[in-house]
Amino acid sequence: MPCNALVMSGGGANGAWEAGVIWGLAHYGLPQDYHWDVLTGISAGGLNSVLGAAFDPADVVMMTDYISYIWHQMKN
């Protein structure tokens, strides 16, 4: 049985970019194609992973909406 992992890199703005990429995959692709057994990351990618870990894997659209919302609310 395969194990799918989403690994996200760090680097400040890369976290926002990653959030946009996974949002696009979930909203414009088939959500069932984007099921991850493992979410991991470092720095900004770690923040995305922690936020995503709060959701059931089947709720990938809701997860990406939430992560994108968090990034939109951040201020400099």
All heavy atoms as a GROMACS GRO file, in nm:
protein
  569
    1MET      N    1   0.084  -0.117   0.000
    1MET     CA    2   0.000   0.000   0.000
    1MET      C    3   0.089   0.124   0.000
    1MET      O    4   0.176   0.138   0.085
    1MET     CB    5  -0.088  -0.002   0.124
    1MET     CG    6  -0.184   0.108   0.132
    1MET     SD    7  -0.331   0.044   0.214
    1MET     CE    8  -0.417   0.188   0.246
    2PRO      N    9   0.068   0.217  -0.093
    2PRO     CA   10   0.155   0.335  -0.101
    2PRO      C   11   0.129   0.433   0.014
    2PRO      O   12   0.020   0.440   0.069
    2PRO     CB   13   0.118   0.398  -0.235
    2PRO     CG   14  -0.020   0.353  -0.263
    2PRO     CD   15  -0.032   0.216  -0.200
    3CYS      N   16   0.231   0.506   0.047
    3CYS     CA   17   0.222   0.613   0.146
    3CYS      C   18   0.255   0.743   0.075
    3CYS      O   19   0.365   0.758   0.021
    3CYS     CB   20   0.320   0.587   0.261
    3CYS     SG   21   0.318   0.718   0.385
    4ASN      N   22   0.161   0.836   0.071
    4ASN     CA   23   0.182   0.964   0.004
    4ASN      C   24   0.220   1.070   0.108
    4ASN      O   25   0.156   1.080   0.212
    4ASN     CB   26   0.056   1.009  -0.070
    4ASN     CG   27   0.019   0.911  -0.179
    4ASN    OD1   28   0.103   0.866  -0.255
    4ASN    ND2   29  -0.108   0.876  -0.186
    5ALA      N   30   0.322   1.148   0.075
    5ALA     CA   31   0.368   1.253   0.166
    5ALA      C   32   0.370   1.386   0.093
    5ALA      O   33   0.403   1.393  -0.025
    5ALA     CB   34   0.507   1.220   0.218
    6LEU      N   35   0.334   1.491   0.164
    6LEU     CA   36   0.348   1.627   0.115
    6LEU      C   37   0.456   1.690   0.200
    6LEU      O   38   0.441   1.706   0.320
    6LEU     CB   39   0.216   1.704   0.128
    6LEU     CG   40   0.221   1.852   0.086
    6LEU    CD1   41   0.259   1.865  -0.061
    6LEU    CD2   42   0.089   1.919   0.114
    7VAL      N   43   0.568   1.724   0.135
    7VAL     CA   44   0.684   1.780   0.204
    7VAL      C   45   0.699   1.925   0.156
    7VAL      O   46   0.711   1.949   0.037
    7VAL     CB   47   0.811   1.699   0.172
    7VAL    CG1   48   0.931   1.757   0.243
    7VAL    CG2   49   0.790   1.552   0.208
    8MET      N   50   0.697   2.019   0.251
    8MET     CA   51   0.704   2.160   0.215
    8MET      C   52   0.831   2.224   0.270
    8MET      O   53   0.872   2.197   0.382
    8MET     CB   54   0.580   2.232   0.270
    8MET     CG   55   0.452   2.184   0.202
    8MET     SD   56   0.304   2.257   0.267
    8MET     CE   57   0.265   2.138   0.396
    9SER      N   58   0.891   2.308   0.186
    9SER     CA   59   1.017   2.372   0.224
    9SER      C   60   0.991   2.497   0.306
    9SER      O   61   0.878   2.542   0.321
    9SER     CB   62   1.096   2.408   0.098
    9SER     OG   63   1.026   2.507   0.025
   10GLY      N   64   1.097   2.552   0.358
   10GLY     CA   65   1.090   2.674   0.436
   10GLY      C   66   1.125   2.795   0.351
   10GLY      O   67   1.146   2.786   0.231
   11GLY      N   68   1.131   2.908   0.419
   11GLY     CA   69   1.173   3.028   0.350
   11GLY      C   70   1.066   3.135   0.340
   11GLY      O   71   1.039   3.183   0.231
   12GLY      N   72   1.005   3.172   0.450
   12GLY     CA   73   0.912   3.284   0.454
   12GLY      C   74   0.804   3.282   0.349
   12GLY      O   75   0.704   3.214   0.363
   13ALA      N   76   0.824   3.357   0.242
   13ALA     CA   77   0.723   3.370   0.137
   13ALA      C   78   0.698   3.237   0.066
   13ALA      O   79   0.592   3.220   0.006
   13ALA     CB   80   0.764   3.476   0.036
   14ASN      N   81   0.790   3.144   0.072
   14ASN     CA   82   0.766   3.012   0.011
   14ASN      C   83   0.646   2.944   0.075
   14ASN      O   84   0.574   2.869   0.010
   14ASN     CB   85   0.888   2.920   0.026
   14ASN     CG   86   0.999   2.956  -0.069
   14ASN    OD1   87   0.980   3.027  -0.166
   14ASN    ND2   88   1.119   2.909  -0.037
   15GLY      N   89   0.622   2.969   0.202
   15GLY     CA   90   0.506   2.911   0.270
   15GLY      C   91   0.376   2.959   0.209
   15GLY      O   92   0.283   2.882   0.190
   16ALA      N   93   0.368   3.088   0.178
   16ALA     CA   94   0.248   3.142   0.114
   16ALA      C   95   0.234   3.086  -0.028
   16ALA      O   96   0.124   3.052  -0.071
   16ALA     CB   97   0.255   3.294   0.110
   17TRP      N   98   0.344   3.074  -0.099
   17TRP     CA   99   0.342   3.017  -0.234
   17TRP      C  100   0.294   2.872  -0.229
   17TRP      O  101   0.208   2.832  -0.308
   17TRP     CB  102   0.481   3.025  -0.297
   17TRP     CG  103   0.488   2.965  -0.432
   17TRP    CD1  104   0.452   3.022  -0.551
   17TRP    CD2  105   0.532   2.833  -0.464
   17TRP    NE1  106   0.471   2.936  -0.655
   17TRP    CE2  107   0.521   2.817  -0.603
   17TRP    CE3  108   0.581   2.726  -0.388
   17TRP    CZ2  109   0.555   2.700  -0.669
   17TRP    CZ3  110   0.615   2.610  -0.454
   17TRP    CH2  111   0.602   2.598  -0.592
   18GLU      N  112   0.348   2.794  -0.134
   18GLU     CA  113   0.306   2.655  -0.120
   18GLU      C  114   0.157   2.645  -0.089
   18GLU      O  115   0.087   2.557  -0.142
   18GLU     CB  116   0.384   2.586  -0.007
   18GLU     CG  117   0.529   2.565  -0.039
   18GLU     CD  118   0.612   2.533   0.082
   18GLU    OE1  119   0.566   2.550   0.196
   18GLU    OE2  120   0.727   2.489   0.062
   19ALA      N  121   0.108   2.733  -0.004
   19ALA     CA  122  -0.034   2.734   0.028
   19ALA      C  123  -0.116   2.757  -0.098
   19ALA      O  124  -0.220   2.693  -0.118
   19ALA     CB  125  -0.065   2.841   0.132
   20GLY      N  126  -0.071   2.846  -0.184
   20GLY     CA  127  -0.140   2.872  -0.310
   20GLY      C  128  -0.136   2.754  -0.404
   20GLY      O  129  -0.236   2.724  -0.472
   21VAL      N  130  -0.024   2.686  -0.408
   21VAL     CA  131  -0.012   2.568  -0.496
   21VAL      C  132  -0.105   2.456  -0.451
   21VAL      O  133  -0.179   2.401  -0.533
   21VAL     CB  134   0.134   2.518  -0.502
   21VAL    CG1  135   0.143   2.383  -0.572
   21VAL    CG2  136   0.222   2.620  -0.574
   22ILE      N  137  -0.104   2.424  -0.323
   22ILE     CA  138  -0.192   2.315  -0.278
   22ILE      C  139  -0.338   2.356  -0.287
   22ILE      O  140  -0.425   2.273  -0.311
   22ILE     CB  141  -0.153   2.259  -0.139
   22ILE    CG1  142  -0.162   2.365  -0.030
   22ILE    CG2  143  -0.016   2.195  -0.143
   22ILE    CD1  144  -0.138   2.314   0.111
   23TRP      N  145  -0.367   2.487  -0.270
   23TRP     CA  146  -0.504   2.536  -0.288
   23TRP      C  147  -0.548   2.511  -0.433
   23TRP      O  148  -0.657   2.462  -0.458
   23TRP     CB  149  -0.514   2.684  -0.254
   23TRP     CG  150  -0.653   2.737  -0.257
   23TRP    CD1  151  -0.738   2.747  -0.151
   23TRP    CD2  152  -0.725   2.785  -0.371
   23TRP    NE1  153  -0.859   2.799  -0.193
   23TRP    CE2  154  -0.853   2.823  -0.328
   23TRP    CE3  155  -0.694   2.800  -0.506
   23TRP    CZ2  156  -0.949   2.876  -0.414
   23TRP    CZ3  157  -0.790   2.852  -0.592
   23TRP    CH2  158  -0.916   2.889  -0.545
   24GLY      N  159  -0.462   2.546  -0.528
   24GLY     CA  160  -0.495   2.526  -0.669
   24GLY      C  161  -0.513   2.380  -0.705
   24GLY      O  162  -0.606   2.345  -0.779
   25LEU      N  163  -0.428   2.294  -0.653
   25LEU     CA  164  -0.441   2.151  -0.680
   25LEU      C  165  -0.574   2.098  -0.628
   25LEU      O  166  -0.643   2.024  -0.696
   25LEU     CB  167  -0.326   2.073  -0.615
   25LEU     CG  168  -0.188   2.093  -0.674
   25LEU    CD1  169  -0.082   2.025  -0.588
   25LEU    CD2  170  -0.181   2.042  -0.817
   26ALA      N  171  -0.609   2.138  -0.507
   26ALA     CA  172  -0.733   2.088  -0.445
   26ALA      C  173  -0.858   2.145  -0.511
   26ALA      O  174  -0.959   2.076  -0.519
   26ALA     CB  175  -0.733   2.119  -0.296
   27HIS      N  176  -0.853   2.270  -0.557
   27HIS     CA  177  -0.971   2.334  -0.612
   27HIS      C  178  -0.990   2.312  -0.761
   27HIS      O  179  -1.103   2.312  -0.810
   27HIS     CB  180  -0.968   2.484  -0.582
   27HIS     CG  181  -1.004   2.516  -0.441
   27HIS    ND1  182  -0.916   2.500  -0.337
   27HIS    CD2  183  -1.119   2.560  -0.386
   27HIS    CE1  184  -0.974   2.535  -0.225
   27HIS    NE2  185  -1.098   2.571  -0.251
   28TYR      N  186  -0.881   2.294  -0.834
   28TYR     CA  187  -0.893   2.278  -0.978
   28TYR      C  188  -0.870   2.135  -1.025
   28TYR      O  189  -0.895   2.103  -1.140
   28TYR     CB  190  -0.798   2.374  -1.051
   28TYR     CG  191  -0.838   2.518  -1.030
   28TYR    CD1  192  -0.760   2.604  -0.956
   28TYR    CD2  193  -0.957   2.566  -1.084
   28TYR    CE1  194  -0.798   2.734  -0.936
   28TYR    CE2  195  -0.996   2.698  -1.064
   28TYR     CZ  196  -0.915   2.782  -0.990
   28TYR     OH  197  -0.953   2.911  -0.970
   29GLY      N  198  -0.818   2.052  -0.936
   29GLY     CA  199  -0.803   1.910  -0.967
   29GLY      C  200  -0.912   1.831  -0.897
   29GLY      O  201  -1.012   1.886  -0.850
   30LEU      N  202  -0.893   1.704  -0.888
   30LEU     CA  203  -0.985   1.618  -0.814
   30LEU      C  204  -0.932   1.603  -0.672
   30LEU      O  205  -0.822   1.549  -0.653
   30LEU     CB  206  -0.997   1.481  -0.881
   30LEU     CG  207  -1.053   1.482  -1.023
   30LEU    CD1  208  -1.044   1.343  -1.084
   30LEU    CD2  209  -1.196   1.532  -1.024
   31PRO      N  210  -1.006   1.652  -0.572
   31PRO     CA  211  -0.955   1.648  -0.435
   31PRO      C  212  -0.910   1.509  -0.390
   31PRO      O  213  -0.814   1.496  -0.316
   31PRO     CB  214  -1.072   1.698  -0.351
   31PRO     CG  215  -1.150   1.783  -0.444
   31PRO     CD  216  -1.135   1.718  -0.580
   32GLN      N  217  -0.976   1.404  -0.437
   32GLN     CA  218  -0.937   1.269  -0.396
   32GLN      C  219  -0.799   1.230  -0.451
   32GLN      O  220  -0.737   1.138  -0.400
   32GLN     CB  221  -1.043   1.165  -0.436
   32GLN     CG  222  -1.064   1.149  -0.582
   32GLN     CD  223  -1.174   1.237  -0.638
   32GLN    OE1  224  -1.209   1.340  -0.580
   32GLN    NE2  225  -1.230   1.199  -0.751
   33ASP      N  226  -0.749   1.302  -0.551
   33ASP     CA  227  -0.614   1.276  -0.602
   33ASP      C  228  -0.506   1.336  -0.513
   33ASP      O  229  -0.389   1.311  -0.531
   33ASP     CB  230  -0.598   1.332  -0.743
   33ASP     CG  231  -0.677   1.254  -0.846
   33ASP    OD1  232  -0.717   1.139  -0.818
   33ASP    OD2  233  -0.700   1.308  -0.956
   34TYR      N  234  -0.547   1.420  -0.417
   34TYR     CA  235  -0.451   1.489  -0.332
   34TYR      C  236  -0.472   1.450  -0.187
   34TYR      O  237  -0.499   1.532  -0.100
   34TYR     CB  238  -0.463   1.640  -0.353
   34TYR     CG  239  -0.440   1.675  -0.496
   34TYR    CD1  240  -0.545   1.707  -0.580
   34TYR    CD2  241  -0.312   1.667  -0.551
   34TYR    CE1  242  -0.525   1.733  -0.714
   34TYR    CE2  243  -0.291   1.693  -0.684
   34TYR     CZ  244  -0.398   1.727  -0.765
   34TYR     OH  245  -0.376   1.751  -0.898
   35HIS      N  246  -0.459   1.322  -0.162
   35HIS     CA  247  -0.470   1.265  -0.027
   35HIS      C  248  -0.329   1.238   0.022
   35HIS      O  249  -0.253   1.168  -0.044
   35HIS     CB  250  -0.552   1.135  -0.031
   35HIS     CG  251  -0.546   1.060   0.098
   35HIS    ND1  252  -0.625   1.092   0.204
   35HIS    CD2  253  -0.469   0.956   0.137
   35HIS    CE1  254  -0.597   1.010   0.305
   35HIS    NE2  255  -0.503   0.927   0.265
   36TRP      N  256  -0.293   1.298   0.136
   36TRP     CA  257  -0.160   1.277   0.192
   36TRP      C  258  -0.170   1.203   0.323
   36TRP      O  259  -0.250   1.238   0.409
   36TRP     CB  260  -0.090   1.412   0.214
   36TRP     CG  261  -0.078   1.490   0.088
   36TRP    CD1  262   0.006   1.461  -0.017
   36TRP    CD2  263  -0.152   1.604   0.049
   36TRP    NE1  264  -0.012   1.553  -0.117
   36TRP    CE2  265  -0.108   1.643  -0.080
   36TRP    CE3  266  -0.251   1.681   0.109
   36TRP    CZ2  267  -0.159   1.752  -0.148
   36TRP    CZ3  268  -0.302   1.790   0.042
   36TRP    CH2  269  -0.256   1.825  -0.084
   37ASP      N  270  -0.087   1.102   0.337
   37ASP     CA  271  -0.079   1.027   0.462
   37ASP      C  272   0.011   1.100   0.562
   37ASP      O  273  -0.005   1.085   0.682
   37ASP     CB  274  -0.024   0.887   0.436
   37ASP     CG  275  -0.112   0.809   0.341
   37ASP    OD1  276  -0.232   0.793   0.372
   37ASP    OD2  277  -0.062   0.766   0.234
   38VAL      N  278   0.108   1.174   0.507
   38VAL     CA  279   0.206   1.244   0.590
   38VAL      C  280   0.218   1.388   0.540
   38VAL      O  281   0.232   1.411   0.420
   38VAL     CB  282   0.344   1.176   0.581
   38VAL    CG1  283   0.448   1.253   0.659
   38VAL    CG2  284   0.336   1.032   0.628
   39LEU      N  285   0.212   1.483   0.632
   39LEU     CA  286   0.241   1.624   0.602
   39LEU      C  287   0.364   1.660   0.683
   39LEU      O  288   0.368   1.637   0.804
   39LEU     CB  289   0.126   1.715   0.647
   39LEU     CG  290  -0.004   1.709   0.573
   39LEU    CD1  291  -0.110   1.792   0.645
   39LEU    CD2  292   0.013   1.760   0.432
   40THR      N  293   0.463   1.720   0.618
   40THR     CA  294   0.583   1.761   0.690
   40THR      C  295   0.643   1.882   0.622
   40THR      O  296   0.616   1.910   0.506
   40THR     CB  297   0.684   1.645   0.700
   40THR    OG1  298   0.791   1.684   0.787
   40THR    CG2  299   0.741   1.608   0.564
   41GLY      N  300   0.721   1.954   0.696
   41GLY     CA  301   0.786   2.071   0.641
   41GLY      C  302   0.880   2.133   0.741
   41GLY      O  303   0.886   2.092   0.856
   42ILE      N  304   0.954   2.232   0.694
   42ILE     CA  305   1.047   2.304   0.780
   42ILE      C  306   1.017   2.453   0.768
   42ILE      O  307   0.978   2.500   0.662
   42ILE     CB  308   1.193   2.272   0.742
   42ILE    CG1  309   1.289   2.331   0.843
   42ILE    CG2  310   1.225   2.319   0.603
   42ILE    CD1  311   1.427   2.272   0.837
   43SER      N  312   1.030   2.524   0.877
   43SER     CA  313   1.007   2.668   0.882
   43SER      C  314   0.865   2.700   0.835
   43SER      O  315   0.769   2.652   0.894
   43SER     CB  316   1.114   2.740   0.800
   43SER     OG  317   1.108   2.878   0.819
   44ALA      N  318   0.850   2.781   0.729
   44ALA     CA  319   0.716   2.817   0.681
   44ALA      C  320   0.639   2.693   0.635
   44ALA      O  321   0.517   2.685   0.652
   44ALA     CB  322   0.726   2.918   0.568
   45GLY      N  323   0.708   2.596   0.579
   45GLY     CA  324   0.644   2.470   0.540
   45GLY      C  325   0.596   2.392   0.662
   45GLY      O  326   0.494   2.322   0.658
   46GLY      N  327   0.667   2.406   0.773
   46GLY     CA  328   0.624   2.344   0.898
   46GLY      C  329   0.496   2.407   0.951
   46GLY      O  330   0.409   2.337   1.003
   47LEU      N  331   0.485   2.539   0.933
   47LEU     CA  332   0.361   2.606   0.972
   47LEU      C  333   0.244   2.553   0.890
   47LEU      O  334   0.138   2.520   0.945
   47LEU     CB  335   0.374   2.757   0.953
   47LEU     CG  336   0.248   2.839   0.973
   47LEU    CD1  337   0.198   2.827   1.116
   47LEU    CD2  338   0.272   2.983   0.936
   48ASN      N  339   0.263   2.540   0.760
   48ASN     CA  340   0.159   2.483   0.674
   48ASN      C  341   0.123   2.341   0.716
   48ASN      O  342   0.006   2.302   0.715
   48ASN     CB  343   0.202   2.485   0.527
   48ASN     CG  344   0.202   2.624   0.469
   48ASN    OD1  345   0.134   2.713   0.517
   48ASN    ND2  346   0.280   2.643   0.365
   49SER      N  347   0.223   2.263   0.752
   49SER     CA  348   0.200   2.125   0.794
   49SER      C  349   0.119   2.118   0.922
   49SER      O  350   0.027   2.037   0.934
   49SER     CB  351   0.334   2.052   0.815
   49SER     OG  352   0.406   2.046   0.696
   50VAL      N  353   0.152   2.203   1.018
   50VAL     CA  354   0.079   2.205   1.145
   50VAL      C  355  -0.066   2.246   1.121
   50VAL      O  356  -0.159   2.185   1.176
   50VAL     CB  357   0.147   2.300   1.246
   50VAL    CG1  358   0.058   2.329   1.364
   50VAL    CG2  359   0.279   2.241   1.292
   51LEU      N  360  -0.086   2.348   1.039
   51LEU     CA  361  -0.223   2.392   1.008
   51LEU      C  362  -0.300   2.282   0.936
   51LEU      O  363  -0.417   2.258   0.964
   51LEU     CB  364  -0.220   2.518   0.923
   51LEU     CG  365  -0.163   2.643   0.990
   51LEU    CD1  366  -0.145   2.755   0.888
   51LEU    CD2  367  -0.249   2.687   1.105
   52GLY      N  368  -0.235   2.212   0.845
   52GLY     CA  369  -0.301   2.105   0.769
   52GLY      C  370  -0.328   1.982   0.851
   52GLY      O  371  -0.424   1.908   0.825
   53ALA      N  372  -0.248   1.958   0.954
   53ALA     CA  373  -0.264   1.839   1.036
   53ALA      C  374  -0.394   1.840   1.117
   53ALA      O  375  -0.438   1.737   1.165
   53ALA     CB  376  -0.145   1.822   1.129
   54ALA      N  377  -0.454   1.957   1.130
   54ALA     CA  378  -0.579   1.969   1.206
   54ALA      C  379  -0.700   1.915   1.130
   54ALA      O  380  -0.807   1.903   1.187
   54ALA     CB  381  -0.603   2.115   1.243
   55PHE      N  382  -0.681   1.881   1.003
   55PHE     CA  383  -0.793   1.839   0.919
   55PHE      C  384  -0.783   1.692   0.882
   55PHE      O  385  -0.674   1.637   0.869
   55PHE     CB  386  -0.796   1.922   0.790
   55PHE     CG  387  -0.831   2.066   0.814
   55PHE    CD1  388  -0.733   2.157   0.846
   55PHE    CD2  389  -0.963   2.108   0.808
   55PHE    CE1  390  -0.765   2.289   0.871
   55PHE    CE2  391  -0.996   2.240   0.832
   55PHE     CZ  392  -0.896   2.331   0.863
   56ASP      N  393  -0.899   1.631   0.863
   56ASP     CA  394  -0.906   1.495   0.813
   56ASP      C  395  -0.851   1.495   0.670
   56ASP      O  396  -0.877   1.588   0.594
   56ASP     CB  397  -1.052   1.449   0.814
   56ASP     CG  398  -1.065   1.304   0.774
   56ASP    OD1  399  -1.054   1.219   0.862
   56ASP    OD2  400  -1.086   1.280   0.654
   57PRO      N  401  -0.775   1.392   0.631
   57PRO     CA  402  -0.721   1.389   0.495
   57PRO      C  403  -0.826   1.403   0.385
   57PRO      O  404  -0.796   1.454   0.277
   57PRO     CB  405  -0.652   1.252   0.488
   57PRO     CG  406  -0.616   1.221   0.629
   57PRO     CD  407  -0.728   1.278   0.711
   58ALA      N  408  -0.948   1.363   0.409
   58ALA     CA  409  -1.052   1.375   0.308
   58ALA      C  410  -1.101   1.519   0.291
   58ALA      O  411  -1.166   1.551   0.194
   58ALA     CB  412  -1.170   1.285   0.343
   59ASP      N  413  -1.065   1.606   0.386
   59ASP     CA  414  -1.108   1.746   0.382
   59ASP      C  415  -1.002   1.837   0.323
   59ASP      O  416  -0.978   1.948   0.373
   59ASP     CB  417  -1.145   1.794   0.524
   59ASP     CG  418  -1.267   1.725   0.579
   59ASP    OD1  419  -1.353   1.683   0.499
   59ASP    OD2  420  -1.277   1.713   0.702
   60VAL      N  421  -0.938   1.794   0.215
   60VAL     CA  422  -0.827   1.870   0.157
   60VAL      C  423  -0.870   2.008   0.109
   60VAL      O  424  -0.795   2.105   0.122
   60VAL     CB  425  -0.755   1.789   0.047
   60VAL    CG1  426  -0.844   1.771  -0.074
   60VAL    CG2  427  -0.625   1.855   0.007
   61VAL      N  428  -0.991   2.023   0.056
   61VAL     CA  429  -1.036   2.154   0.010
   61VAL      C  430  -1.052   2.248   0.129
   61VAL      O  431  -1.005   2.362   0.127
   61VAL     CB  432  -1.168   2.142  -0.071
   61VAL    CG1  433  -1.226   2.278  -0.099
   61VAL    CG2  434  -1.143   2.066  -0.200
   62MET      N  435  -1.114   2.202   0.236
   62MET     CA  436  -1.131   2.283   0.356
   62MET      C  437  -0.995   2.316   0.417
   62MET      O  438  -0.972   2.429   0.462
   62MET     CB  439  -1.218   2.210   0.459
   62MET     CG  440  -1.261   2.298   0.574
   62MET     SD  441  -1.360   2.217   0.703
   62MET     CE  442  -1.461   2.104   0.613
   63MET      N  443  -0.903   2.221   0.415
   63MET     CA  444  -0.770   2.242   0.468
   63MET      C  445  -0.699   2.353   0.392
   63MET      O  446  -0.644   2.445   0.452
   63MET     CB  447  -0.687   2.114   0.460
   63MET     CG  448  -0.542   2.131   0.504
   63MET     SD  449  -0.436   1.991   0.463
   63MET     CE  450  -0.395   2.029   0.294
   64THR      N  451  -0.704   2.348   0.260
   64THR     CA  452  -0.634   2.449   0.181
   64THR      C  453  -0.700   2.586   0.194
   64THR      O  454  -0.632   2.688   0.192
   64THR     CB  455  -0.624   2.408   0.033
   64THR    OG1  456  -0.754   2.389  -0.021
   64THR    CG2  457  -0.542   2.280   0.018
   65ASP      N  458  -0.832   2.589   0.209
   65ASP     CA  459  -0.901   2.717   0.233
   65ASP      C  460  -0.852   2.780   0.364
   65ASP      O  461  -0.825   2.900   0.370
   65ASP     CB  462  -1.052   2.697   0.239
   65ASP     CG  463  -1.116   2.675   0.104
   65ASP    OD1  464  -1.053   2.708   0.001
   65ASP    OD2  465  -1.230   2.625   0.101
   66TYR      N  466  -0.839   2.697   0.467
   66TYR     CA  467  -0.796   2.747   0.597
   66TYR      C  468  -0.651   2.797   0.592
   66TYR      O  469  -0.621   2.907   0.642
   66TYR     CB  470  -0.811   2.638   0.704
   66TYR     CG  471  -0.767   2.683   0.841
   66TYR    CD1  472  -0.842   2.777   0.911
   66TYR    CD2  473  -0.652   2.633   0.898
   66TYR    CE1  474  -0.802   2.819   1.037
   66TYR    CE2  475  -0.612   2.676   1.024
   66TYR     CZ  476  -0.687   2.768   1.093
   66TYR     OH  477  -0.646   2.810   1.216
   67ILE      N  478  -0.562   2.720   0.534
   67ILE     CA  479  -0.421   2.761   0.526
   67ILE      C  480  -0.408   2.890   0.446
   67ILE      O  481  -0.336   2.982   0.486
   67ILE     CB  482  -0.334   2.648   0.466
   67ILE    CG1  483  -0.330   2.528   0.562
   67ILE    CG2  484  -0.193   2.698   0.439
   67ILE    CD1  485  -0.263   2.405   0.504
   68SER      N  486  -0.480   2.901   0.336
   68SER     CA  487  -0.476   3.024   0.256
   68SER      C  488  -0.530   3.142   0.335
   68SER      O  489  -0.476   3.253   0.328
   68SER     CB  490  -0.556   3.005   0.127
   68SER     OG  491  -0.496   2.910   0.045
   69TYR      N  492  -0.636   3.119   0.410
   69TYR     CA  493  -0.694   3.225   0.494
   69TYR      C  494  -0.591   3.276   0.595
   69TYR      O  495  -0.576   3.397   0.614
   69TYR     CB  496  -0.820   3.173   0.565
   69TYR     CG  497  -0.872   3.267   0.670
   69TYR    CD1  498  -0.947   3.379   0.634
   69TYR    CD2  499  -0.845   3.246   0.804
   69TYR    CE1  500  -0.995   3.467   0.731
   69TYR    CE2  501  -0.892   3.333   0.902
   69TYR     CZ  502  -0.966   3.443   0.863
   69TYR     OH  503  -1.012   3.530   0.959
   70ILE      N  504  -0.521   3.184   0.659
   70ILE     CA  505  -0.420   3.224   0.758
   70ILE      C  506  -0.312   3.310   0.692
   70ILE      O  507  -0.272   3.414   0.746
   70ILE     CB  508  -0.357   3.099   0.826
   70ILE    CG1  509  -0.462   3.026   0.910
   70ILE    CG2  510  -0.234   3.136   0.909
   70ILE    CD1  511  -0.518   3.106   1.027
   71TRP      N  512  -0.263   3.268   0.575
   71TRP     CA  513  -0.160   3.347   0.507
   71TRP      C  514  -0.213   3.484   0.464
   71TRP      O  515  -0.141   3.583   0.470
   71TRP     CB  516  -0.103   3.271   0.387
   71TRP     CG  517  -0.001   3.170   0.430
   71TRP    CD1  518  -0.017   3.036   0.441
   71TRP    CD2  519   0.134   3.197   0.468
   71TRP    NE1  520   0.099   2.977   0.485
   71TRP    CE2  521   0.193   3.074   0.501
   71TRP    CE3  522   0.210   3.312   0.478
   71TRP    CZ2  523   0.326   3.063   0.544
   71TRP    CZ3  524   0.343   3.302   0.520
   71TRP    CH2  525   0.399   3.179   0.552
   72HIS      N  526  -0.338   3.492   0.425
   72HIS     CA  527  -0.396   3.620   0.384
   72HIS      C  528  -0.409   3.716   0.503
   72HIS      O  529  -0.411   3.838   0.485
   72HIS     CB  530  -0.533   3.600   0.321
   72HIS     CG  531  -0.530   3.556   0.178
   72HIS    ND1  532  -0.442   3.464   0.131
   72HIS    CD2  533  -0.603   3.595   0.072
   72HIS    CE1  534  -0.461   3.446   0.004
   72HIS    NE2  535  -0.559   3.524  -0.036
   73GLN      N  536  -0.423   3.663   0.624
   73GLN     CA  537  -0.441   3.746   0.742
   73GLN      C  538  -0.308   3.796   0.801
   73GLN      O  539  -0.310   3.885   0.886
   73GLN     CB  540  -0.516   3.668   0.851
   73GLN     CG  541  -0.656   3.627   0.811
   73GLN     CD  542  -0.741   3.746   0.770
   73GLN    OE1  543  -0.750   3.843   0.841
   73GLN    NE2  544  -0.802   3.736   0.653
   74MET      N  545  -0.195   3.742   0.757
   74MET     CA  546  -0.066   3.782   0.813
   74MET      C  547  -0.030   3.923   0.770
   74MET      O  548  -0.056   3.965   0.659
   74MET     CB  549   0.044   3.684   0.771
   74MET     CG  550   0.032   3.552   0.837
   74MET     SD  551   0.176   3.452   0.801
   74MET     CE  552   0.128   3.300   0.879
   75LYS      N  553   0.031   3.995   0.862
   75LYS     CA  554   0.076   4.132   0.838
   75LYS      C  555   0.228   4.138   0.850
   75LYS      O  556   0.289   4.061   0.922
   75LYS     CB  557   0.014   4.228   0.940
   75LYS     CG  558  -0.136   4.218   0.950
   75LYS     CD  559  -0.202   4.303   0.846
   75LYS     CE  560  -0.350   4.310   0.872
   75LYS     NZ  561  -0.431   4.259   0.768
   76ASN      N  562   0.287   4.234   0.782
   76ASN     CA  563   0.433   4.256   0.794
   76ASN      C  564   0.467   4.319   0.926
   76ASN      O  565   0.397   4.393   0.981
   76ASN     CB  566   0.482   4.347   0.681
   76ASN     CG  567   0.479   4.276   0.549
   76ASN    OD1  568   0.471   4.155   0.542
   76ASN    ND2  569   0.486   4.352   0.444
   0.00000   0.00000   0.00000
